[in-house]
Amino acid sequence: MLCGDDASSAAICNALRAAFGDPVVVVERREARSIFIRRRIEKLGAVTVLGQLLFMALAAPILRRRASGRAAQILADAGLNTTWPEKTRRYDVSSVNDAETSALIASIKPALVVVNGTRIIARRVIEQCACPMINIHCGLTPKYRGVHGGYWALAQDDRAMCGVTIHLVSPGVDTGDILAQRTIEPTSADNFATYPHLQLAAAMIDFPRIASVAEPGQYGAVALAVGHAEFAKMGAENIRALGKPGAVLYDIRGLLPKNMSDGRL
């Protein structure tokens, strides 16, 4: 995992742990508030950021208190545990975009990186990662990218587009290929503070299936039927390693060089 130090990341960690065993967790420390605000002002302007700060300082705490029981109910109903497991192999880093973080990920040699709650990951970091990255985004892409996608769908009376997306990570803001999407249906008991809980619970329905990574040496043949850049980055050797000795690699999409597969369309 490559994530922030928050409750949703802990819940995802516990879900991974239950399904696949203990994950390695790389946690990005919170950015200094002054740096975060300055960066937001440069991107959105001072007036917009001032409004956001006032909302988070004055309204958000009230909404969280009012919805605390509802939030706990959502998590309990979904079987989500937001307490970090004690024995997790964990590394804390200053930024997901530091060279040291890329080197750490490379040394771990993951088959998959699950991203949650970090700042935007730089193209360089994505390209240096030798395996696919997936992210849980609290909104339905491509229409609602960026933060609080579910809230903005409801604010614009677009309830049919209030939901959550699991997608591959690519350069840009929530622009990667979509792996799964689900809508949520907030009730009168929900508010801004509980929408992310509903979205996380919905995402966890599909998450174990999507996070499942094929074990090496298990297959008599491997058919490469999608053209995702992540598989091109894996390379023929790593893809072929998914098969048993002598397994056939069939490149349906022509993603690999011709001489690197046993057959192609």
C-alpha positions in Angstrom: 0.0 0.0 0.0 1.0 3.6 -0.7 -1.3 5.7 1.5 -2.0 8.4 3.9 -2.2 7.9 7.7 -6.0 7.9 8.0 -8.9 5.7 8.9 -9.8 4.7 5.3 -6.3 3.6 4.6 -6.3 1.5 7.8 -9.6 -0.1 6.7 -8.2 -0.9 3.3 -5.1 -2.4 5.0 -7.2 -4.6 7.2 -9.3 -5.7 4.2 -6.1 -6.6 2.3 -4.7 -8.4 5.3 -7.9 -10.5 5.7 -7.9 -11.5 2.0 -4.2 -11.9 1.2 -2.1 -11.7 4.3 -0.1 -8.8 5.7 0.6 -6.1 3.1 3.7 -3.8 3.2 2.5 -0.3 3.9 4.3 2.9 2.9 2.6 5.8 4.7 3.0 9.4 3.5 3.3 11.9 6.3 0.9 14.8 6.3 2.1 17.8 4.4 2.7 20.9 6.5 -0.5 22.9 6.6 1.2 26.1 5.4 2.6 24.4 2.4 -0.7 22.7 1.6 -2.6 26.1 1.8 -0.1 27.9 -0.3 -0.3 25.2 -3.0 -4.1 25.3 -3.0 -4.1 29.1 -3.3 -1.8 28.8 -6.3 -4.1 26.3 -8.0 -7.6 27.6 -7.0 -7.2 31.2 -5.9 -7.3 32.9 -2.4 -11.1 33.4 -2.3 -11.9 29.7 -3.1 -9.4 28.4 -0.6 -10.6 30.8 2.1 -14.1 29.4 1.7 -12.8 25.9 1.9 -10.9 26.6 5.1 -13.9 28.2 6.7 -16.1 25.2 5.8 -13.5 22.8 7.2 -13.0 24.8 10.4 -16.6 25.7 11.2 -19.1 23.4 9.4 -17.2 20.1 9.0 -16.7 19.5 12.8 -20.4 20.0 13.4 -21.3 17.6 10.6 -18.9 15.0 11.9 -20.4 15.2 15.4 -23.9 14.9 14.2 -23.1 11.9 12.0 -20.7 10.0 14.3 -23.3 7.3 15.1 -24.2 6.9 11.4 -20.6 6.7 10.4 -19.9 4.0 12.9 -23.0 2.1 11.7 -21.8 2.2 8.0 -18.4 0.9 9.0 -19.8 -1.9 11.2 -22.3 -3.0 8.5 -19.5 -3.2 6.0 -17.2 -5.1 8.4 -14.6 -2.4 8.1 -11.9 -2.0 10.8 -10.3 1.5 10.9 -7.6 0.6 13.4 -4.1 0.0 12.0 -3.0 -3.6 12.7 -0.2 -3.7 15.2 2.2 -5.9 13.3 2.1 -4.3 9.9 5.4 -3.9 8.1 5.2 -0.1 7.8 7.5 2.6 6.4 6.8 6.3 6.9 7.9 8.7 4.1 7.8 12.5 3.7 6.3 12.4 0.2 5.2 9.7 -2.3 7.1 11.7 -4.9 10.5 11.6 -3.2 13.3 9.5 -4.9 13.7 7.6 -1.7 10.0 6.5 -1.9 10.5 5.1 -5.4 13.6 3.3 -4.3 11.8 1.8 -1.3 8.9 0.6 -3.5 11.5 -1.0 -5.9 13.2 -2.8 -3.0 9.9 -4.2 -1.8 9.2 -5.6 -5.4 5.4 -5.6 -5.1 3.1 -7.3 -7.5 0.5 -4.5 -7.0 0.5 -1.1 -5.3 -2.8 0.0 -3.7 -3.0 3.8 -3.4 -5.2 5.7 -1.0 -5.2 9.2 0.4 -1.9 10.5 -0.9 -1.1 13.7 -2.8 -1.1 13.4 -6.6 1.6 11.0 -7.7 4.2 12.3 -10.1 4.5 10.8 -13.6 8.1 9.9 -12.8 7.1 7.8 -9.8 4.3 6.0 -11.7 6.7 5.2 -14.6 9.4 3.9 -12.3 7.0 1.5 -10.6 7.4 -1.9 -12.1 3.8 -3.1 -11.3 0.3 -1.7 -11.7 -1.0 0.9 -9.2 -4.7 1.0 -8.3 -6.6 3.8 -6.5 -10.0 4.1 -4.8 -11.5 7.4 -5.8 -14.5 8.9 -4.0 -16.4 9.9 -7.1 -17.5 8.5 -10.4 -14.9 9.3 -13.1 -14.5 10.8 -15.6 -17.3 13.2 -14.6 -16.3 13.7 -11.0 -12.6 13.7 -10.6 -10.7 15.4 -7.7 -11.8 15.5 -4.1 -15.3 15.0 -2.7 -16.8 13.7 -6.0 -19.8 12.3 -4.2 -20.6 15.5 -2.5 -20.3 17.5 -5.7 -22.7 15.1 -7.5 -25.3 15.6 -4.8 -24.7 19.3 -4.7 -25.5 19.4 -8.5 -28.6 17.2 -8.1 -26.8 14.5 -10.0 -27.6 11.6 -7.6 -27.2 8.9 -10.3 -23.6 9.9 -10.5 -22.8 9.8 -6.8 -20.5 6.9 -6.2 -17.0 5.5 -6.1 -14.4 4.3 -8.7 -11.6 1.9 -8.5 -9.1 2.7 -11.3 -5.6 2.2 -12.5 -3.3 5.1 -11.5 -1.9 7.1 -14.4 -0.4 10.6 -14.7 -3.2 13.2 -14.1 -6.0 13.5 -11.6 -8.0 10.3 -11.4 -7.6 9.7 -15.1 -6.6 6.0 -15.2 -8.6 3.2 -16.7 -11.7 2.3 -14.7 -11.7 -1.2 -13.1 -15.0 -0.9 -11.2 -17.6 1.6 -10.2 -20.5 1.6 -7.8 -23.1 4.2 -6.9 -24.2 5.0 -3.4 -27.6 6.1 -2.1 -27.3 8.5 0.9 -30.2 8.7 3.3 -31.5 11.7 5.3 -29.2 10.5 8.1 -26.1 11.1 5.9 -24.1 14.3 5.3 -20.8 15.5 4.0 -19.0 13.5 6.8 -20.6 10.1 6.0 -20.4 10.1 2.2 -16.8 8.9 2.2 -17.8 6.0 4.5 -20.6 5.0 2.1 -18.2 5.2 -0.8 -15.5 3.1 1.0 -18.1 0.5 1.9 -19.3 0.3 -1.7 -15.7 0.0 -3.0 -14.9 -2.9 -0.7 -17.5 -5.0 -2.5 -15.3 -5.2 -5.6 -11.9 -4.4 -4.0 -10.7 -8.0 -3.0 -11.5 -9.3 -6.5 -9.7 -6.4 -8.2 -6.7 -6.5 -5.8 -6.2 -10.2 -6.5 -2.9 -10.6 -8.3 -2.1 -13.8 -10.3 0.4 -16.0 -8.6 3.5 -16.9 -10.7 3.8 -20.3 -12.2 0.2 -21.3 -12.0 -1.1 -21.3 -15.6 -0.7 -23.5 -18.6 -1.1 -20.5 -20.9 -1.2 -16.7 -20.6 -3.4 -14.7 -23.0 -2.7 -10.9 -23.0 -6.1 -9.6 -24.0 -5.8 -5.9 -22.8 -3.6 -3.1 -24.0 -3.0 -1.3 -20.7 0.4 0.4 -20.4 0.8 -1.3 -17.0 1.2 -4.7 -18.7 3.6 -3.3 -21.3 5.7 -2.0 -18.4 5.7 -5.5 -16.7 7.4 -6.8 -19.8 7.3 -10.2 -21.5 9.5 -11.9 -18.9 7.4 -11.0 -15.9 4.1 -11.8 -17.8 5.5 -15.1 -19.0 6.5 -15.9 -15.4 2.8 -16.2 -14.5 2.7 -19.4 -16.4 4.2 -22.8 -15.7 7.5 -23.8 -17.3 6.8 -24.1 -21.0 3.5 -22.2 -20.9 2.4 -20.4 -24.0 2.2 -16.6 -24.0 -0.4 -15.3 -26.5 -0.4 -11.6 -27.2 -3.9 -10.9 -28.5 -3.5 -7.1 -28.4 0.0 -7.0 -29.9 1.2 -5.1 -26.9 4.7 -6.8 -26.8 7.4 -6.9 -29.5 6.6 -9.7 -32.0 9.6 -11.9 -30.9 8.5 -11.8 -27.2 5.4 -13.9 -27.5 4.4 -17.3 -28.9 1.5 -15.9 -31.0 -0.5 -12.8 -31.7 -3.3 -11.5 -33.8 
